[in-house]
Amino acid sequence: MKGIKLCMIVFVMVYCILPRVVVVVMHMHYHQHYGNL
């Protein structure tokens, strides 16, 4: 039961954090390519 709860917490953390990481990476990538225009 404890393992299932831990897995759920990890899943929620990944689900919440991953989109933010993707946005930050895309934002940095965008500025790296188009920031000098």
A tleap script that builds the chain and sets N, CA, C and O, in Angstrom:
source leaprc.protein.ff14SB
mol = sequence {
  NMET LYS GLY ILE LYS LEU CYS MET ILE VAL
  PHE VAL MET VAL TYR CYS ILE LEU PRO ARG
  VAL VAL VAL VAL VAL MET HIE MET HIE TYR
  HIE GLN HIE TYR GLY ASN CLEU
}
set mol.1.N position { 0.844 -1.210 0.000 }
set mol.1.CA position { 0.000 0.000 0.000 }
set mol.1.C position { 0.879 1.259 0.000 }
set mol.1.O position { 0.588 2.233 -0.695 }
set mol.2.N position { 1.950 1.220 0.786 }
set mol.2.CA position { 2.844 2.370 0.856 }
set mol.2.C position { 3.531 2.607 -0.491 }
set mol.2.O position { 3.719 3.750 -0.908 }
set mol.3.N position { 3.903 1.514 -1.164 }
set mol.3.CA position { 4.546 1.626 -2.475 }
set mol.3.C position { 3.633 2.244 -3.516 }
set mol.3.O position { 4.072 3.033 -4.352 }
set mol.4.N position { 2.341 1.875 -3.460 }
set mol.4.CA position { 1.362 2.424 -4.413 }
set mol.4.C position { 1.205 3.925 -4.183 }
set mol.4.O position { 1.137 4.700 -5.137 }
set mol.5.N position { 1.148 4.330 -2.916 }
set mol.5.CA position { 1.005 5.746 -2.584 }
set mol.5.C position { 2.225 6.529 -3.064 }
set mol.5.O position { 2.092 7.635 -3.589 }
set mol.6.N position { 3.414 5.952 -2.882 }
set mol.6.CA position { 4.648 6.594 -3.332 }
set mol.6.C position { 4.650 6.755 -4.842 }
set mol.6.O position { 5.050 7.797 -5.362 }
set mol.7.N position { 4.200 5.717 -5.550 }
set mol.7.CA position { 4.117 5.781 -7.013 }
set mol.7.C position { 3.150 6.874 -7.462 }
set mol.7.O position { 3.418 7.586 -8.429 }
set mol.8.N position { 2.034 7.003 -6.763 }
set mol.8.CA position { 1.050 8.040 -7.106 }
set mol.8.C position { 1.633 9.431 -6.897 }
set mol.8.O position { 1.423 10.325 -7.716 }
set mol.9.N position { 2.374 9.616 -5.788 }
set mol.9.CA position { 3.000 10.911 -5.503 }
set mol.9.C position { 4.014 11.254 -6.588 }
set mol.9.O position { 4.046 12.382 -7.079 }
set mol.10.N position { 4.845 10.274 -6.963 }
set mol.10.CA position { 5.843 10.487 -8.019 }
set mol.10.C position { 5.155 10.818 -9.336 }
set mol.10.O position { 5.591 11.714 -10.060 }
set mol.11.N position { 4.075 10.092 -9.650 }
set mol.11.CA position { 3.336 10.320 -10.894 }
set mol.11.C position { 2.766 11.732 -10.935 }
set mol.11.O position { 2.840 12.404 -11.963 }
set mol.12.N position { 2.192 12.186 -9.810 }
set mol.12.CA position { 1.612 13.533 -9.734 }
set mol.12.C position { 2.708 14.590 -9.868 }
set mol.12.O position { 2.526 15.592 -10.559 }
set mol.13.N position { 3.846 14.364 -9.205 }
set mol.13.CA position { 4.958 15.317 -9.291 }
set mol.13.C position { 5.458 15.435 -10.721 }
set mol.13.O position { 5.678 16.541 -11.216 }
set mol.14.N position { 5.639 14.302 -11.387 }
set mol.14.CA position { 6.096 14.295 -12.781 }
set mol.14.C position { 5.074 14.988 -13.668 }
set mol.14.O position { 5.431 15.780 -14.541 }
set mol.15.N position { 3.791 14.684 -13.438 }
set mol.15.CA position { 2.710 15.248 -14.256 }
set mol.15.C position { 2.620 16.761 -14.080 }
set mol.15.O position { 2.247 17.473 -15.012 }
set mol.16.N position { 2.964 17.258 -12.881 }
set mol.16.CA position { 2.903 18.702 -12.608 }
set mol.16.C position { 4.162 19.426 -13.082 }
set mol.16.O position { 4.086 20.544 -13.592 }
set mol.17.N position { 5.330 18.780 -12.912 }
set mol.17.CA position { 6.610 19.445 -13.178 }
set mol.17.C position { 7.003 19.350 -14.645 }
set mol.17.O position { 7.569 20.294 -15.195 }
set mol.18.N position { 6.710 18.219 -15.287 }
set mol.18.CA position { 7.166 17.977 -16.656 }
set mol.18.C position { 6.713 19.050 -17.643 }
set mol.18.O position { 7.539 19.508 -18.432 }
set mol.19.N position { 5.432 19.483 -17.643 }
set mol.19.CA position { 5.016 20.548 -18.566 }
set mol.19.C position { 5.802 21.846 -18.368 }
set mol.19.O position { 6.117 22.534 -19.339 }
set mol.20.N position { 6.117 22.181 -17.118 }
set mol.20.CA position { 6.883 23.401 -16.833 }
set mol.20.C position { 8.292 23.289 -17.389 }
set mol.20.O position { 8.825 24.245 -17.952 }
set mol.21.N position { 8.898 22.104 -17.228 }
set mol.21.CA position { 10.246 21.866 -17.754 }
set mol.21.C position { 10.240 21.985 -19.273 }
set mol.21.O position { 11.136 22.591 -19.860 }
set mol.22.N position { 9.221 21.401 -19.908 }
set mol.22.CA position { 9.098 21.461 -21.371 }
set mol.22.C position { 8.952 22.912 -21.831 }
set mol.22.O position { 9.576 23.317 -22.812 }
set mol.23.N position { 8.131 23.693 -21.126 }
set mol.23.CA position { 7.921 25.099 -21.474 }
set mol.23.C position { 9.226 25.883 -21.339 }
set mol.23.O position { 9.561 26.684 -22.212 }
set mol.24.N position { 9.959 25.657 -20.252 }
set mol.24.CA position { 11.230 26.358 -20.025 }
set mol.24.C position { 12.243 25.997 -21.108 }
set mol.24.O position { 12.926 26.871 -21.641 }
set mol.25.N position { 12.337 24.709 -21.430 }
set mol.25.CA position { 13.281 24.252 -22.458 }
set mol.25.C position { 12.913 24.837 -23.818 }
set mol.25.O position { 13.789 25.300 -24.549 }
set mol.26.N position { 11.632 24.822 -24.163 }
set mol.26.CA position { 11.183 25.382 -25.438 }
set mol.26.C position { 11.446 26.886 -25.483 }
set mol.26.O position { 11.852 27.422 -26.514 }
set mol.27.N position { 11.212 27.565 -24.353 }
set mol.27.CA position { 11.422 29.006 -24.264 }
set mol.27.C position { 12.899 29.344 -24.482 }
set mol.27.O position { 13.220 30.269 -25.229 }
set mol.28.N position { 13.799 28.596 -23.832 }
set mol.28.CA position { 15.234 28.800 -23.995 }
set mol.28.C position { 15.650 28.504 -25.431 }
set mol.28.O position { 16.441 29.243 -26.017 }
set mol.29.N position { 15.122 27.434 -25.990 }
set mol.29.CA position { 15.435 27.020 -27.358 }
set mol.29.C position { 14.980 28.089 -28.345 }
set mol.29.O position { 15.691 28.407 -29.298 }
set mol.30.N position { 13.793 28.639 -28.111 }
set mol.30.CA position { 13.229 29.687 -28.966 }
set mol.30.C position { 14.122 30.928 -28.952 }
set mol.30.O position { 14.432 31.487 -30.004 }
set mol.31.N position { 14.533 31.355 -27.756 }
set mol.31.CA position { 15.366 32.551 -27.644 }
set mol.31.C position { 16.756 32.322 -28.219 }
set mol.31.O position { 17.384 33.250 -28.731 }
set mol.32.N position { 17.234 31.087 -28.133 }
set mol.32.CA position { 18.550 30.765 -28.679 }
set mol.32.C position { 18.545 30.922 -30.198 }
set mol.32.O position { 19.554 31.313 -30.785 }
set mol.33.N position { 17.419 30.621 -30.831 }
set mol.33.CA position { 17.329 30.676 -32.290 }
set mol.33.C position { 16.854 32.028 -32.804 }
set mol.33.O position { 17.342 32.505 -33.829 }
set mol.34.N position { 15.908 32.651 -32.107 }
set mol.34.CA position { 15.248 33.848 -32.632 }
set mol.34.C position { 15.535 35.108 -31.818 }
set mol.34.O position { 14.990 36.172 -32.112 }
set mol.35.N position { 16.391 34.995 -30.791 }
set mol.35.CA position { 16.673 36.140 -29.932 }
set mol.35.C position { 17.553 37.182 -30.604 }
set mol.35.O position { 17.572 38.335 -30.174 }
set mol.36.N position { 18.289 36.799 -31.659 }
set mol.36.CA position { 19.237 37.717 -32.294 }
set mol.36.C position { 18.650 38.414 -33.513 }
set mol.36.O position { 19.371 39.103 -34.235 }
set mol.37.N position { 17.354 38.247 -33.754 }
set mol.37.CA position { 16.730 38.928 -34.890 }
set mol.37.C position { 16.446 40.393 -34.541 }
set mol.37.O position { 15.920 41.135 -35.370 }
savepdb mol mol.pdb
quit
